[in-house]
Amino acid sequence: MNKILSILIALLFSLYLPAFSLAAQKIMTSSSPTYKYNQSGSLVKDKKNFGVSGKSKGTDTDAQNTSTSTPLTDPTTAQEFPPVENTDTAISVDSASGTITLINSESETSGAIWYAGSSSSSNVCNPCADGVCPFGIGFRAYFEFKTLADTSTRSDAVMSNGVLGPGGDGFAFAVMNAGNNTISDRGGIPSNGFSMGSLLGYAGPGNTTDKLGLQPPKFAVEFDLYPSNTRNVCYNSTYCVACPNGESGYCDICSSGRYDNAGSYDTSGSGGNTSNHIALMLWGKNPASTFMCYSGSNAGSSYPQASMDDTYHGAGDGSTSNPYNSSLSGYGSGLGGYYERSRSANGGTYNWMEDTGWHRVRLEVLRNPTAYTYQIKVWVDCEINNSPFTACTAGEYVYFQDIYTPYSNASYPPKINRTVTLSETYSNMLNNILFGFTEGSGTVTQTISITNFSIYFPTISIAPANASHTYSAGTGTVSVTTALSSCQWKAHSNKSWITVTDDNVKKTGSGTVNYSITQNTTSALRTGTISIGDQSFTITQTPGPPSCTLTAGQNIVPYNGTAALTWNVSGSAATASWTSSPGGTCGSPNPAGGSCTTAVQTNAGERTFTLNVSNTSGSSTCQASFKVLPNRYYVRNSRSSSFYVRGGNYGSCSRIRSGNDFQVRYNDASVVNIYTNNSCSTAAALSSVSYMSAGNIDADGDGNVSVNSSWQLVDR
């Protein structure tokens, strides 16, 4: 697919457009970063980069970047997105490696880094502007991350002074509506507030003036490295919410427990219960902003509960306005949105995502903007199903990282696959989105590196993706849905037997593609495609019914003899059978063709055998016939005078009077010779009759022939 270079963004990412001026966008690594720090340390955006917002952790010491990349907008008009308090050293970028680093061994952090780029002016379909991107029909993204060793022995099976301390909390890839949020917003703890790394910078008041944090609708895939398993029960319903799984009492969503499934961590050091998990999180069930956290909770009484349950598993009410946050038990509609792996399942030495190795992540979001559904699939590591230690082959990784094509391989299923339905109002609020990464840490430090990030917003989707037709001529229709009404596309057939209505004619907006196919007169399955924008619609057409030929090795078979049968099949036959089996070696005919020998033939007369071949398109038959001779022939003397015979069944010279018969048999040792004199010394004009010569003459198969007046053997 051709790509038109559109823009450069910070952190070594670029934006591309496909052919036909479509605005499907990919952000990928580049060797030419375009971002810089100003004198106060704020990250200056020239509409081509990720912005950082976070809690202040000190002064930025990065030198000014002097990249010579040519921005597509004048740097003097670049919009600045400063962090809350000067710079946040918990999030940094490395222009040389194209790496985002989160937490940076800092404690008590909450931060976010959002994409802040813009498309070129030529992009009329799905354009991004200052980080705001139309959600359209979804996106596909890929990145790699690793966690460096943290200060917790929970990352491995080694105890420190006999004590296992808590590990770092993790991070999230987040998507939020652009109407109620900006790239200067973050969640998590405020600049000088409570300690609660389990919010992951996604839940919590963060730096927002209304203290409501990142506002819904939104969703995030959390990479949770610390099992905050407790549900922190409290007993004052004015300040607490009902526990998500119906337990007695109330759960304090303002405290650090997130109702993770992992259970208490393993104090024996064996790693039996220690787990990492990923989960799809939304926004829980937000009570009114007047409901404040009570004074005994982590958040204290100064912050509303509204955003505090956004990373609480099982929170929500299952409605289209408050869908459930995913939990391992699948409570409510959360089934399929939570995946965990214990240390023992990961080999017993390190926690799954805390092994300091790189982990590959693929995300696919399939959005139906009219049905308001969102199917979210997440892969972490490309692994064979139910075998976490069997990684993808090198060839499979090529497809795994290809964000231009939906990934589908039953051997490598996603670890998260959940579909969420929103209300029309909430879904429409997601027509324009912001995306990026959030992080949170508590008292224990951690460092997370993210690299090779790329994201692609398809401009169109097609349904169905393929069609199967019988061998007959036919027609079909493909529905085309575009990300925006301004998106343009063309449809073109790559096979002469497929005709597309308005082939190669530019279309705008959603529509349909109508096509027709000719009859498949070939003997093989055939496949063709219709290119629809950057999508491919595949058509398969079955071959016609198979045909066959059946031949006998000879036309005449002697009594007690056998016949050879040979058949050839044109096309692809799934089955072959005899109408009446010839016996012998002919029991189960090969659908691809073959030969066999019949059973011994003892029934005189015409024998016909029929072979049936078939496939899903239909069936056909073929036949072969031969004549089975009787066990003896009666040869009549039809001349006016006698003649004499000897041989075969006649050991001496024997007279055959006019009108009388002599016999030739199938098992005679010799032919019967005919003579004109009684000493059988003068051969007649018809010197002999054999069993086979009589059989060749006996057209009606009744076993009767005669010698006529002209000394000819004829049928009678």
N, C-alpha and C positions, 0 to 999 in steps of 0.2 A: 504494500500500500504506500502510495506517495505521501510524504509529509511535507508541509510547508512550514519552515521555521517561523515561529510566531513571536515568542518573547523569551528573554532570559530572566530567570529569577534567582534569588539568593540561594545559598547553600548548595551551589552547583546543580541547580535544577533548571530544566528548560521546558518550554511549552510548544507542542507541535500540533499541526492541523492536517487531517487526511485529505485525499483528493476530493474533487467536486466542490471545493470551497466549504466543506463541512467543518464544523467547529469542534469535533471530537478532540479532546485535549489530553496530552500526556506531559507530565512533568517528570523529568529524568535527570540523571547526573550529567554534568557538563564540566569542561575544564576551564570555563570562563565565568567565575562568580561575579556578581554585580551587587555589592552591598558595601556599606562603610559605616564606621562609627563616628559620631560627631564628638566635639570636644568634651561634652558632658558625659559621654559614654552611652548615650541613647542609640539604639539601632535605627538608622535612617533608612526608610524604604524609598526606593525609586519605582514603586509599583511592580517590583519583580522579585519579591522575597517573602520569607517567613518573618512575622513579627513576634517579639517576645514580650510577654506580660507576666509579672511574677512578684513575689515578695522580695523586698530588698535584702540582699545578703552581703553588701559591700560595694566597693568601687570597681568598675570595669577597668581591667588593665590591658585589654587588647589594643594593639596598635591600629592606626587607621589603615584600612585596606586600600591599596592603590591600583586595583584592577583596571586595566585599560579597555575592558569590554564596553562596547557602545550601547548605552541604554536606549530603549525605544521612546522614552520620555525624557524631557529635559531634567537633569538632576536638581535644578533649582526649583522645580515645581513638585519635587518628590514629597510625599506625605510622610510625616514622622509619627511613629507609633511608640511612644516611650513606655517603659515599664512603670509600675506603680511608684516605686521609690528608686529613682536613678536606674541602676541596672540590676539584673538578677543573675548572679554568678552561678546559680543552680542550673541555668540553661546556657549553653554556649554552642557555637558553631565553628567548625574547622573548614576553612575554604580549601585547603590542600586536599583533604580526603573526602569532602562532602559529607561530613558526619555531624549529626546533632547529638549533643551530650546532655543528658538530663540528670539532675540532682547533684552531680559533681562532688560526691562525698560530703554534701552539706546536710545538716539536720534541720528539721522544722521548716521545710520548704513547701511551697505551692506555686506552680507556674504553668504557663501554657505557651506554646509556640504555634502560631497560625499562619497558614499560607496567605500572602498579601499581594499576589501578582495580578496582572491584567493581561487580557488578550490583545492582539493587534487590532487595529481599526477595521481590518478586512474580515474579521471574524463576525459573521452575522448569525451564527447558530451556536448556542450554548457558550456565550462569551463570559469570561471572568473579568471583574473590574474591582481593583483594590481588594482582592481576596474573596470577593463575593462571587460565587459560581452558581449558575442555574443547576439544580439537582437533576432536572430532566428525567431520564429513565434509569438513572443510577450511575454507578461507576465501578471500576475495578482498580485495585491498588496493590502495590507490592513494596515491602521494605524488609530489612534485616536488622536484628538487634542482638545485643549481648549485654549481660550484666557482669561487671567486674566484681571481684570478691568483696563482700560487704563485711561489716564488723560483727556479723552474727554467725555463730557456729551452726545455726539452723540451715545454712547453705550446704553443709557437708555433714559427715557423720562423726566429726571430731568435737569433743567437748572441751570447753575452756574452763579450767578450774572446776570441772564437774557441773558446770551450769550452761544451759542452752539459752541464749538471749534472743530477743526478737530480731527479725531481719528487716530489710528495707521493704517499703510497701509496693512499689511498682509504678506503672504508668498506664496511659490509655490513649488510644486513637479515637478522637472525638469528632462528631459532626453536629453542628447546631444551626438553628435557623438564624438567618442574617437580619431578620426584622427586629428582633429584641436583643440581639447581641452584637458586639463589635470585636475586632481583632485586638482590642486593648483590654478585653475582659478575661477574667479567669475565675475559677472556683477555688475551693480549698479554704485554708485558714486565712484570716485577715492579716494585715501587716504586723500587728502586735496583739495576737490573740492566743487561742488555745492550741494545744498540740493534738493533731488529728491527721496523720499521714494517710489513713485509710480513705479519706475523701478523694485522694489521687488528683487533686486539682480540678476535678470534674464536678463533684458535689461540693456543697458548702458555700458560704457567702462570698468568699474571695475578696476581690477589690471593688465590688459593685457598690454603688452608693445606696441602693435600696436594700442591700444585704441579702438579696435573693439569688445571687450567683448567676451561673449560666442558665438562662431561662429556657423552658421547653417551648416547642418540641425539640428534642435532641436525642442522640444516642451515642454510645461509646462502646468500644471493645476494650475491656480492662485486662491488663496483664498483671494479675495480682500475685505478688511474691511473698505475701504475709497473710496467713490464714486468721483473719480477725473473726473468730468463730462465735464469740459471745453475742447474745442478743440483748444484754444490758436491760433486764426487766425493771420497769418502775411501776408504781402503783397509783399514780395520779393521772387520770385520763384527761385532765385539762391540758397537760403538758406533754402527754405521750400518745402514741398511736397504737392501735391494735396490732398484735404480733402477726406477721404475714401468714403463718401456717396454722392459725387458730389456737395457739397456746393460751393458757390462762394468763391473766394479767396484761400488762402493756409493755411495749418495747421502746426503749429510749433511743430514738434515731439521732439524738444529739450527742451520743457518746460514740466511742471509737469502734465498738463491735459492729460488724457488717453482716452477720449471720452467714459467713462463709461456711462451706460444708466441711472444711478440713479437720475440724475437731481440735482438741488440744495438741500442741506440738509435743514431739516425742522427747521426753526428758531422759530417756535411757541412752540416747545417742545412736540408736540403731536405725533411726529414720523411718520407722514403720508408719507413722501417721502424718508425717510432714508432707504437705502437698502444695503445689502451685496450681493456679487455675486461670482460665480465661473465661470471660462471660460477656454477654450482651446486656448492657445496662441502658435504661431509659431515664425516667425521672420520678419513678415511684408515685405515691399518692400524696400530693402536696396539700397540707392543710392551709387554712387561711393564714396570711402573713401575720395576723394578730396573735397567732399561737407562737409563743416564744419558748425557747429552750429554758428548762428550769435551772436553778442555780447550781444544782449538784451535778449537772452534766458537764461533759468536756467543753461544750460551747458556752456554758454559762447562760445567763438570762438575757443577754443583750442581742441575741441573734434569733431570727424567726426559723421555724422548723422547715419552711417551704423547700429549701434545697438540700436539707441534711440527709434525706433518705435516697438520694439519687444513686448512691452506690450500695444501698442496702438490698440484699438479695430477697426476692419475694415481695418487695414493697410494690404498691399499686393496687388497683381494684379490678383489673382485667377489662376495663372499658376501653373504648377507642380514644378516650381522652387521658386515661391513666393506665396504660398497659403494664403488666407485671414486669418487674426486673427479673432477669433469669436466675433460676436456682437449680441446683443439681437434681432435686427431686422432681423438677418439672412442675412445681406448684403453679396453678393457674395456667396461663398461656406461655409460661416460661420454658416449656419443654424444648430441648434442642439448643438452648442458648448458653449452656454451662458445660465446661469440660475441665476436669482436673486430672492430675497425675501425681501419685504419691512417690515418695523417694524410693520406696522398695520397687515400685513398678518401673522406675527409671534406672534401676541397676543397684540401688542401695547406697551409693556413695554421695551423689549430689542431688539436690532438688532439680526438677525438670528444667526450669528456665534459669537456674542459678548456677549452671555448670561452667560459666565463663566462656562458653562457645557461642558462635553465631547461630541464630535461629531465623529461619526464613518464614515470612508471614505473607499470606495472600488473602485479600478481602474482595468479595464481590457483593454489591448491593443491586438487586433488581427491583426497581421502583415502578409501580403502575400508578401513574398520576391520576387516573380516572377511577380505579378501584380502590385507591388509597392503601395499597399493600406494599410492604417492604420485605423482601426476602434477603436475609443477610447471611452470607456464608463466609466462614473464616477457616483458613488452614494455618496451623503453626507447625512448621517442619513438614516436609513432604515425606510421608511414611506410609508403608503398606498397612492396610486396614488390620487392626488388632495386632500389629507387630511393630511397636515403637522403636525397635532397634534395627529395622530393615528400611533403610532410606531409599529414596528414589534413585533410579539410575541417572547417569549424567544426561542421557537423552531426554528423560522425563522432566528434568529440571528446566530444560529449554521451554517446554510447554507450561510448566508451573510458573515461570517468571513472565510469560507472555501475557501482558495485560490487555492486548488488543483483541484477544480471543477468549470467550468464556472457557473456563477449565472444567473438564468433566472426565473423570477416570474412576470407575467403581473401585479400583484397587487402592486409590489414594483419596478417600472421602474427606470432606471438611470436618473439622472438629466441632464447629458450630454451624447449624443450619436451622434458622428460625425465621418464620414469617410473622410480621406484626401488621395488624390493620389499625389505621388511625381514623379519626373522624375527618370529614371533609375539611373542616376548618383547620385542624392541626396539620393535615397533609398539605394543604395549600400554603400554610406558613413555611413549609420546607421547600417551596419552589426555588428559593434562593438560600444557599447555605455557606457556612464557613467550615473549614476542616483543619485539623492539626493534631498536635500531641499535648497531653497534659501530664503533670507529674505531682507526686506528693511524697514527703518523707516526714518521719516523726523524729524520735530521739536517736535512731540509729541511721547511719549514713549508708549510701549506696551510690553507684555510678552506672548509668545505662547509656549505651551508645546505639544510635540509629543511623543507618546508612542505606544507600541504594534505593531511596524512596522514589516511587513513580506512581502516577495516578492517571487514569484514562476515563473520560466521560464519553461514552458512546453517543453518537448523534441519533441513531435510529435503532429500533429493535424490530424483529420480524416474528410473526407467528402464523403457522408453525415454522420450525426451523428446517423441516424436510417433509417430503411426501413420497409415498410409494404408490405406484400405479400398476394395474394389470397390463398385459400385453396389448390390450385394445387401445385405440385412439381415445383420448380423453382431454379434460380441461381441469384447471385448478385455480385457486386464488390464494394469495399471500397478503396478510394484513401488515401494514407498515406503520409504526408509531415513531414519531420524531420527538426529539427532546424539546424543541420549540417549534412553533408554527412557521418560523422563518427558515427552518432547515431544508436544504435542497438535496435531492438524490436522483439517481437514474437506475433503471433496471435493464440488464442486458443478458441474453442467453449465450452460453458458450457451446451449444450443440445445435446442429441443424434440425434435429428432430424435436427441439423445444422452440416454440414461437411465443414471444412475449408481446402482448399488446402494448403499443407505444414503446417499442424497444429503443433504448438509449435516448429517450426523451426526458428532459429535465422536469422533475416534479418538485413541488414545494409543500411542506407540511405532511401530516399523516395522510395515508391513502391505502390503496390496494394495488396489487400487481396481478393481472390476469394472464394466464398462459394456456397453451394447448400443446399436446404431444401427439405424434403420429403413432400408428400401430407398430409394435416391435415385431418385425418379420424375421429377425435374426434368431439364432438358437442360443443366445446368451443373455444374461442379465446386463442391462446397460444403465449407466449413471451419467447424469449431467448436472450442471449448476446454473443458477441465475444469480448474477451479482446484483445486489440491491444496496446501493451505497457502499459501505464498508462491510456489509454482511453477505453471506453466501447461503442461498437456499438450494438444497440438494434434492434432486429428483431421481428416484430409482424406478425402473420399469422392468417387470419380469419378462422373461422370454415367452414366446407362444408355446402352445402345447408341443411336446416332442413328437417326432415322427420316427418310424422304424421300417426296416426291410428285413424280411426273413426268407432265407433260401434253403432248399434241400440240396444235399450233395449229389443226388441222382433222382431222376424222374421215376424210375422203376426200381422197386426193391423186391428181391426174391422172397418167396415164402421162407419164414424163419430167419430173415436177414434183418439188419439194422440200417438206419439212415443217419447221416450227419446233417445237423441243422446249424446254420450260422445267422446271427442277427446283428444289425448295425443300427445305432440310435443317433438321430440328429437332434440337437438341442439338449437340454438338461432334463433328464427324467429322474424323478424321485423314486418311482417304483416301477417294477416290471413283473408280469405274471402271465401264466398260461391259462387260456380258457379251459382247456383239457390237457393235462400234462402228457407229454410224449413219453414219459418214463425214462429209463436209463439214467444218464447223467444230466438230464434236463430239468431236474427238480425245481431249483430256484434261479431263474434267469437273472443275470447281472444287468441292472438298468443302464449301464454304460455300453453294453454290447458284449458279445461272446459267442461261443459255439458249444455244442453238446452232441451226444450220440443217443438216439432213441432206444427204447427197449426193443427186443426181438418182435418182429411183425408176423403175426400168424392169422390175421384177418384179411382175407383177400379183398381187393377192391381199392377204390380211391380213399386216401387218408389225407385229411387237412388239419393242420395245427395253427392256432391263432395266438399271437403274442400281444399283450396289452402293455403299453407304456404310458405314464402319466406324471404330471407335476401339478402345482397349484393352479396353473392356467388351464388345464384340461388334459385330455387323453387322446390316444389314437391307437390303432391296431394294425397289424401286418400278418400275412398268412403265407404258408408254404404247403404245397401238396405233392404227393407222390403216389404211385400205384403199387399196391402190394399184390404180387402174383399168387395164384392158387398153388396148391401143393403138387398138382399135375395138370397136363393138358391132354385133351382128347382130339386127336388129329384124324379127320375123316378123309377117306379116299373118295373124292368127288369126280374122279375120272370114270370113263366108261369101261375100263378094264382093270385087272388086278395089277398090283406091284408088290414088291417084297421088301422086307425090312430086317435089319440086324443091328444089334448094339443097344446100349441102354438097358432096358428091361428084357431085351430079346437076345438070348444067348445064341440062338441058331437062326438060320434064314427062315423067316415066317411070311406066309402069304397074307396080303390084305386085299380082300375082295372089294370091288366097287360098292360104295355105300357103307362100308365098315370102317371102324376106328382103330387106331393104335395109340398108345400112350407114351408121353415123355414126362418124367417126374423131376422134381427139384433136386432130389438126391441121387439121380442117375450118375453113374461113374463116367459115362460117355454119351455122345450124341447117338441118335437113332439114324442109321444110314438107309437110303432108299435105293432099290435096284429094280431093273426091268426084267431080270431073268430069275428062275427059281434056284439057281446056284449062288445067287447074290454075288455075281462077279462083274456084272455090267451096271455101273452107276447110272441112275436116272438124271435127268436134267436138273431136278432138285435133289441134290446128292444127299442132304441130311436135314434133320430137324432137331434143334436143341430146346431145352427148357426155356432159355432166354429168348431164342428167336421166335418161339411160339408166343411168349409173353409180349414181345414187341408188336406182334400182329394182333393180339387179342384186345382190340380197342374197347369192347364192352365189358371186359373182365369176367366173362362167364366161363372161361376155361375151354372154349370150343373154337377150333380152327379147322381148316381143310386144305387139301392139295387139289387145286383145280385142274382143268384139262390142259392148261398151259404150263403145267408143272410150277405153279406159283403157290406159295403158302399165303392163305387169305383168312380173314376173320369170318366166322359164320355165327 
